[in-house]
């Protein structure tokens, strides 16, 4: 069954540009979190390159950074084929389902770029022929982010049908917060230029791997968060040199920033925007 996802009378919009990806503080946090999580190595290139693409891949913008005042991940239409009460599972694969294996990994962040633990993600999609199962729960399922705010989905690449480009549906909800309903897209799809719903901000990073495909996407929810600790109260001065842009820090190095001492958790070269209070994946309070 087809999922038009829009009114039949909607005019097609012009092609969406796909400008280069910036490297954001969220990218650094994602890489640092991934260093201690089981995610595809191919999608993690180091602290500054975790969400950038390889030179031969298509460039596309990230969902807005979670620390610079931009909007959260854009919402999109639910479409006509959502079913509540899907089974809890991280793999949608079942015996007899044809298609190319797809693994999607990522994180759920709040507005202060901190991971969201226990966030609900409910996925549903078309099969390789572009049809949705509305009788059972084939290619439907929900899961929750772990203590790092990460998720991992194993499924197949969805098929195409008239009027739409290739996409996955998803609902994301932090505990006790409103639901974000949106869709995820694949780069280098010809129909991205003619799909009236397609939004380049919702492009996943996708690459071929081991006969299947690996994808990554990070959600940013409209969830207020504490941005981090403030200045150190009056007392014993913290130890270490002042944090400095351009300095190569090793794990275990100690610095002082804003009157507070920090210990480096992961080797990296300091850049603006990566100040210790802002990147808890790279620094912890001493």
Order of alpha helices (4+ residues) and beta strands (2+ residues): alpha-beta-beta-beta-beta-beta-beta-beta-beta-beta-beta-beta-beta-beta-beta-beta
